[in-house]
């Protein structure tokens, strides 16, 4: 999975890679669950930040926009 930039696209790719690894026996379900848990927390954090910005009518930061690419 390497040292890639944090982005929505890379997160999705990592989740699919993880699923494939479990199916082929390269990764245990417990490890995959840890990856999925981290992905959920990252997604929840981004969603929360976006919600707060919307409520305050604040512009979305470049970092959040870069993540969504």
N, C-alpha and C positions, 0 to 999 in steps of 0.2 A: 504494500500500500504506500510505502515510501513517505517522503517529506514533501507533500504537495500543498499548494496554497489552499486555504480554507475557502471553499465556495460551495454553493448549492449543487453544482454539477459534480464536483469531486466527492461530495458527501453521498450523492445518489450512486455514483460509480462504486464507491467503497462499499455501500450496502449491497449492491448487486454482486460484487466480488466476494463479499462475505457469504452471501447466500450460496453462491456457487461452491465456495470452499467447504461449506457444511455438507452440501449435497455430495461432493466428491470425497469427503472424509479428511480433507486437509485441515479443517478447523473443527473444534468441538462446538456443540451447541451452546455450551456455557460461555466460551469465548465470543461467539457470535452474539449472544445475548448482551454481553458487555459492550460490544460495538454498537448494537442497536440502542441500548440505553443512552450511550453518549450522544448518538445521533439525535435522539428525541430531545435530550437536554439542550443541545445546540439549537435545534429547530425551535423549541419552546422559548429559548432566550431571545432569538432573533424576532420571533413573532411578538413577544412582549415589548421589545424595544420599538418595533414598528407601531404597535398599538399606542404606546405612550407618546410617540412623536405625532401620530395622527390626532390624538386628543388635544395636544397642545398646539396644533397647527404648525408644527416645526418641520423644516425641510429634512428629508432623509439624508443621512450622512453618506459620503462616498464609500465608506467601508461597508455599509449595509447594501448599497447598490452593487458594489463589487461582489459581495457574497452571493447575491441573487443571480449572478451571471453563470 
